[in-house]
Amino acid sequence: MPPTPPALAAISHGTSSPAGQAVVRALADQVRHLAVSEEAEGHPVGTVVLGHVDVQQPDVATTLDSLAEGESAVLVPLLLSAGFHVNVDMKEAVDAAGRPAVIAGALGPDERLAAVLQRRLDEAGADLGRDTVILAAAGSSDASAVRDVGETARLLSGRLGARVQDAYLSFAEPSVPEAVRAAVEENPSGRVAVVSYLLAPGYFQDLLEARASKAGAAVITQPLLHLHEDTPQVPDELPRIVLDRYGLAS
């Protein structure tokens, strides 16, 4: 009898935003759906559960405790880079879990995320041949997480054939307002398009829209996951990346 595959614990940041909660649940549901197809193709995936590292319940410890006794787990961070929440919070939860568990890589950087970001710019009406593009992330005190955002900016730049400046809402530099103002001053006859490198609606997306708009951005995109007429929009790339991270760590 083949061994039971480890559970896939998808761990989001957590948010108090109902829209953010809805789209992250939709992502987890699509991961479960795709996992069934994977099993049919001979790539079994264990139980798929959703937990959160902050704000929401169940937290990581409770999520792992919900699994069957002795069931191993792979935690897949539903985060775009591996910063404090992965390297400290999730690690502490795994160390205290009392079951075999490992942490997979974060969702980014990944060429497929760059493809979704390009689509978000198209959807928002950016003129990709003329607008100055800024990739806006939440920011982190972890230098490796900031490097990951910079790598995503480079991947997006390669797709667009134009420079993409990374910018941040907290901790790292340049800040989003600084980057937008600098772009406006550098090209006063052009527009600035800010592409949101955030997973879901919530506090940081609201902050991004307010700060980027005040600084002079003409275009601000939706996050990677969002609602359209109350229907969660989950790009096909996202559940595939989640399962790929699981597979690499299993």
Secondary structure, 3 states (H helix, E strand, C coil): CCCCCCEEEEEECCCCCHHHHHHHHHHHHHHHHHHHHHHHCCCCCCCEEEEECCCCCCEHHHHHHCCCCCCCEEEEEECCCCCHHHHHHHHHHHHCCCCCEEECCCCCCCHHHHHHHHHHHHHCCCCCCCCEEEEEECCCCCHHHHHHHHHHHHHHHHHHCCCEEEEECCCCCCEHHHHHHHHHHHCCCCCEEEEECCCCCCHHHHHHHHHHHHHCCCEECCCCCEEECCEEECCCHHHHHHHHHHHHHC
